[in-house]
Structures are given as structure tokens and as C-alpha cells.
Amino acid sequence: MNRSAIITGAIICLLISSPALAGEPGSSGFVFLRLGNGARAAGMGEAFTAVADDATGIYFNPAGLADIRGVSLNASHSEWLVDTRFEQASLAFEFMSGTVGFNFTGLYYGELERRRNYPTVLPDGTFTPYSLAASAGYGMDLLPDLSVGMSAKLIYEKIDFESATGFAIDIGAKHRSRIRGLSFAASILNVGPKAKFVEEEFYPPLQIRLGAAYQTSEEWLYGDLILSGDFLIQNDTDEKFLFGMEYTFRDILSVRGGYKGGYDSQGPTMGIGLLYNSIRFDYAYMPMDYDLGNAHRFSINVFPSSL
């Protein structure tokens, strides 16, 4: 067994044994941090831990930043449930012996009515709650077949007159196996101290992601194929299983599909991507059960040669 496999295994053991996993159902705050990043990953069921090869990878696994050459820029817009809007921007570029990444996330809930603790006919005004997060990270190749990365984020949430502020870090590793095209990865996300909203204290929504991905480019495929899978452990809910697929025809058109297992209201996902002159346009469709509606995510990606 080579050194990178030993190091990756040690990191996975540390992640799984983390004491931060203890928690009661629904006990986490800042849960908007679990909504993913980018339409490409969304179309693949968010099974992206071992893929993570563009600017959105800072969300899933900061070690994936090391795979970026030059500059990668992503901007995403999501039409979420009811009137909720989800906006994201990610930037990554090579710096010294690795890659620096930045991400901004904003979740806006729309205008809500303010009411007092007793019944009223008319509302006592309106307010617009929102949630924000800004992160910066760095990924590099520790060994020829092993990448590591880390990022830190500031979190802010405001509901009417009350607000909460928090801090968290993400750590990840990505191992490229001796089987060509096969990668394994692990990341632990949102590890941080308790935050406080009014009188209620809570931890950030910790996640442990264990992933694998296989990428192949054969002449008979006329393009590239990626198959991926993630096992997701969270501190306040059941484990999740994520599966994804992406087929790209001659670096022009991508077709994606995925499945999110273990969720109450989510299941299959699908998406497409169109590449034109180093700019890729992505779309993902994420249907919801129980009449919650359907989520749509749009992204634009700009790659090195066009910057």
C-alpha cells in the first residue's frame, strides 16, 4: 500500500471518529450550508466529492482545488422552494504551488409578514430574512497522487431584528488510485464552534462526505464519461447515498443524471451543460415530493482561455 493510500485512510478514520458528529435531529443551525453549489453538481445528484475539479469544488471538497489549472469562475442562481432564491459565486486560481479558492453564498427567503405573539387581522409590517456565507480555501498536491485542501468560512444569518454569526472550517483529501481514472475522496465540512440565535445555541451543520469517481474517455464513446458516488454522514440526521453520471460529447454538450437516496422529499436529478468558447452554461432540475415544487439551478462557468 503506497503512502497516499495510507494517509487518505488515516484522514477518513479521523473524520468518522469526529466527536462533532453527536447531535439530535434538527439540532443544527445555518442549514442553508447543505444546499450544494453549482448546477453541474446538482444535476449529478451532488455526488461530487471525488469529482470537484472546478471552482464549485471548494464547497464539496477543498482538495479538489488542486486539480484546477489557470483560473475557474462560476456563478449560480437557484429558484428554490416558494419564493426562495439561492445565489452563489466561486473563483479559483493557481497560486504558488497550489490553488486558492473563494466562494460567496446567499440565500434570500423573500418578504414575510411580521406578526406579534397574539392574533391580529393585519400584519405589523414585513421583513426579509437572509443567510450569507463567505469562504476562502487552498488546495495543493501533497504527493503525486494525493491532494489535500482546507477552507474557512464566515456565516451570518438575519431574521427580522435578530441575527447570528458563526465560523467553520472544511478539510478534504483526494486520492488518485493506480487504476486509471479512479479517484477516492473524503471531506469534513462545517466544523465549528456553537453559534447563538437569541437564546438558542447550535452547531453548524457538520457533514462528512466519502466519495469515489471513475472517469474514462474512449474512442467509441465520442467523449468523456464520469460515474460518481458519495456516502454522506450528517450530525443531526440519517446517512445519505448520492449517485451521479455525466456524459460529455466532444467537449460540446454534457448530459447529467443523479439520485439522492435517504432524503424525505428528494430523489432523482437531471441536468445539461453546453460549452462554447471556454464558457459553459449549466442547468439542473431537482424535483421535490409532497407538493413542495421543483427546484431549478442555472450556472455559468468561465475557464482559463477566456479570462
Residue pairs with C-beta under 8 A, 6 or more apart in sequence:
2 145
3 143
3 146
4 142
4 143
4 144
4 145
4 146
4 175
5 175
5 177
7 142
7 143
7 146
7 173
8 146
8 173
8 175
8 184
8 186
11 171
11 173
11 186
12 186
12 210
15 186
15 187
15 188
15 208
15 210
16 208
16 233
18 188
18 191
18 206
18 208
20 191
20 203
20 206
20 235
21 206
21 208
21 233
21 235
22 235
23 203
23 206
23 235
23 236
24 236
25 236
25 237
26 236
26 237
27 202
27 203
27 235
27 236
28 202
28 203
28 204
28 205
28 206
28 234
28 235
28 236
29 157
29 164
29 166
29 195
29 197
29 200
29 202
29 203
29 204
29 205
30 131
30 133
30 155
30 157
30 164
30 166
30 190
30 195
30 202
30 204
30 205
31 205
32 86
32 105
32 107
32 131
32 133
32 157
33 105
33 133
33 155
33 168
33 189
33 190
33 204
33 205
34 205
34 207
34 234
35 78
35 80
35 86
35 107
36 42
36 46
36 59
36 60
37 56
37 58
37 59
37 60
37 74
37 76
37 88
37 90
37 103
37 105
38 54
38 56
38 59
38 74
38 76
38 88
38 90
38 282
38 297
38 299
38 301
39 76
39 271
39 273
39 282
39 283
39 284
39 297
39 298
39 299
40 54
40 56
40 246
40 254
40 256
40 271
40 273
40 280
40 282
40 284
40 299
40 301
41 48
41 51
41 56
41 60
41 244
42 269
42 271
42 284
42 286
42 297
43 244
43 246
43 256
43 257
43 258
43 269
43 270
43 271
43 272
43 273
43 282
43 283
43 284
43 285
44 51
44 226
44 228
44 244
44 245
44 246
44 256
44 257
44 258
44 269
44 271
45 242
45 243
45 244
45 257
45 258
45 259
45 260
45 268
45 269
46 60
46 230
46 242
46 244
46 258
46 260
46 269
47 211
47 213
47 228
47 229
47 230
47 242
47 243
47 244
47 258
48 56
48 57
48 60
48 61
48 211
48 228
48 230
48 244
49 60
49 61
49 172
49 185
49 186
49 187
49 209
49 210
49 211
49 228
49 230
50 61
50 174
50 183
50 184
50 185
50 211
50 212
50 213
50 228
50 230
51 57
51 60
51 64
51 211
51 213
51 226
51 228
51 244
52 60
52 61
52 63
52 64
52 65
52 67
52 172
52 174
52 185
53 64
53 67
53 68
54 68
54 72
54 74
54 92
54 301
55 68
55 72
55 73
55 74
55 90
55 91
55 92
55 101
55 103
55 301
56 74
56 76
56 88
56 90
56 103
56 299
57 64
57 65
57 67
57 68
57 92
57 101
58 64
58 65
58 90
58 92
58 101
58 102
58 103
58 135
58 137
58 151
58 170
59 90
59 103
59 189
60 172
60 187
60 209
61 149
61 172
61 173
61 174
61 185
61 186
61 187
61 209
61 211
62 101
62 137
62 138
62 139
62 149
62 150
62 151
62 170
62 171
62 172
62 187
63 139
63 147
63 148
63 149
63 172
63 173
63 174
63 185
63 187
64 139
64 147
64 149
64 172
64 174
64 185
65 92
65 98
65 99
65 100
65 101
65 137
65 138
65 139
65 149
66 98
66 99
66 139
66 140
66 141
66 147
66 148
66 149
66 174
67 99
67 139
67 147
67 174
68 92
68 93
68 94
68 99
68 101
68 139
69 94
69 304
70 93
70 94
70 303
70 304
70 305
70 307
71 91
71 92
71 93
71 94
71 302
71 303
71 304
71 307
72 90
72 91
72 92
72 93
72 301
72 302
72 303
72 304
73 90
73 91
73 92
73 301
73 302
73 307
74 88
74 89
74 90
74 91
74 299
74 300
74 301
74 302
75 88
75 89
75 90
75 299
75 300
76 86
76 87
76 88
76 89
76 90
76 297
76 298
76 299
77 85
77 86
77 87
77 88
77 297
77 298
77 299
78 85
78 86
78 87
78 88
78 295
78 296
78 297
78 298
79 85
79 295
79 296
79 297
80 86
80 107
80 295
81 288
81 292
81 293
81 295
82 110
82 293
83 109
83 110
83 111
84 107
84 108
84 109
84 110
85 107
85 108
85 110
86 105
86 106
86 107
86 108
86 297
87 105
87 106
87 107
87 108
88 103
88 104
88 105
88 106
89 103
89 104
90 101
90 102
90 103
90 104
91 101
91 102
91 103
92 99
92 100
92 101
92 102
93 99
93 100
94 100
95 138
97 140
97 141
98 138
98 139
98 140
98 141
99 138
99 139
99 140
100 136
100 137
100 138
101 135
101 136
101 137
101 138
101 139
101 151
102 134
102 135
102 136
102 137
103 133
103 134
103 135
103 136
103 137
103 151
103 153
104 132
104 133
104 134
105 131
105 132
105 133
105 134
106 130
106 131
106 132
106 133
107 130
107 131
107 132
108 128
108 130
109 128
109 129
109 130
110 128
111 126
111 127
111 128
112 126
112 127
112 128
112 129
113 123
113 125
113 126
114 123
114 124
114 125
114 126
114 127
114 160
115 123
115 124
116 124
127 159
127 160
129 157
129 158
129 159
129 160
130 157
130 158
131 155
131 156
131 157
131 158
132 155
132 156
132 157
133 153
133 154
133 155
133 156
134 153
134 154
135 151
135 152
135 153
135 154
135 170
136 151
136 152
136 153
137 149
137 150
137 151
137 152
137 170
138 149
138 150
138 151
139 147
139 148
139 149
139 150
139 172
140 147
140 148
140 149
141 147
142 148
145 175
145 176
145 177
145 178
146 173
146 174
146 175
146 176
147 173
147 174
148 171
148 172
148 173
148 174
149 170
149 171
149 172
149 173
149 174
150 169
150 170
150 171
150 172
151 169
151 170
152 167
152 168
152 169
152 170
153 167
153 168
153 169
153 170
153 190
154 165
154 166
154 167
155 164
155 165
155 166
155 167
155 168
155 195
155 204
156 163
156 164
156 165
156 166
157 163
157 164
157 165
157 197
159 197
162 197
162 198
163 197
164 195
164 196
164 197
165 195
166 192
166 193
166 195
166 204
167 192
167 193
168 189
168 190
168 191
168 192
168 204
169 191
169 192
170 187
170 188
170 189
170 190
170 191
171 187
171 188
171 191
172 185
172 186
172 187
172 188
173 185
173 186
173 187
174 183
174 184
174 185
175 183
175 184
175 185
176 182
176 183
177 183
177 184
181 214
181 215
181 216
182 212
182 213
182 214
183 212
183 213
183 214
183 215
184 211
184 212
185 209
185 210
185 211
185 212
185 213
186 208
186 209
186 210
186 211
187 207
187 208
187 209
188 206
188 207
188 208
188 209
189 206
189 207
189 208
189 209
190 204
190 205
190 206
190 207
191 204
191 206
192 203
192 204
193 203
194 201
194 202
194 203
195 201
195 202
195 203
195 204
196 202
203 235
205 234
205 235
205 236
206 234
206 235
207 232
207 233
207 234
207 235
208 232
208 233
208 234
209 230
209 231
209 232
209 233
210 230
210 231
210 232
210 233
211 228
211 229
211 230
211 231
212 228
212 229
213 226
213 227
213 228
213 229
214 226
214 227
214 228
215 224
215 225
215 226
215 227
216 224
216 225
217 223
217 224
217 225
218 225
221 247
222 249
222 250
223 247
223 248
223 249
223 250
223 251
224 246
224 247
224 248
225 245
225 246
225 247
225 248
226 244
226 245
226 246
226 247
227 244
227 245
228 243
228 244
228 245
229 241
229 242
229 243
229 244
230 240
230 241
230 242
230 243
231 239
231 240
231 241
231 242
232 239
232 240
232 241
232 242
232 262
233 239
234 240
238 262
239 262
240 260
240 261
240 262
240 263
241 260
241 261
241 262
242 258
242 259
242 260
242 261
243 258
243 259
243 261
244 256
244 257
244 258
245 256
245 257
245 258
246 254
246 255
246 256
247 254
247 255
247 256
248 254
248 273
248 275
249 255
251 275
252 274
252 275
253 272
253 273
253 274
253 275
254 272
254 273
254 274
254 275
254 280
254 282
255 271
255 272
256 269
256 270
256 271
256 272
256 273
256 284
257 268
257 269
257 270
257 271
258 268
258 269
258 270
259 267
259 268
259 269
260 266
260 267
260 268
260 269
261 267
264 289
264 290
265 288
265 289
265 290
265 292
266 286
266 288
266 289
267 287
267 289
268 287
269 284
269 285
269 286
270 284
270 285
271 282
271 283
271 284
271 285
271 297
272 282
272 283
273 280
273 281
273 282
273 283
274 280
274 281
277 306
278 302
278 303
278 304
278 305
278 306
279 300
279 301
279 302
279 303
279 306
280 300
280 301
280 303
281 298
281 299
281 300
281 301
282 297
282 298
282 299
282 300
282 301
283 296
283 297
283 298
283 299
284 296
284 297
285 294
285 295
285 296
286 294
286 295
286 296
286 297
287 294
287 295
288 294
288 295
